[in-house]
Amino acid sequence: MDRWSPELDPEPEPEAVVIPEITEAECRKCGTRVAGLDGRYACGVCGWTNEWTEGHRPLPRAEDDPDYPGSDAPGNRLTQ
């Protein structure tokens, strides 16, 4: 008796998941050791932050957030 195996549709490739990397640096203002995500830091001692463009990866767009309401949502202050 032969076993019949149905033809299956190929599974779609899973989307790549970007996991942030915890990185460490020295605060440029007071020298405290600070940790951040993907090269973006904020010092809790003196309040220093590095420029957002210094990060290791581009920041995600608001539209990529699953909770993003859209630019035409009521109460969106950014479009008023």
PyMOL commands that set and color helices and strands:
alter all, ss='L'
color gray80, all
select helices_A, chain A and resi 52-54+62-64+77-79
alter helices_A, ss='H'
color red, helices_A
select strands_A, chain A and resi 22-26+33-37
alter strands_A, ss='S'
color yellow, strands_A
deselect
rebuild
show_as cartoon
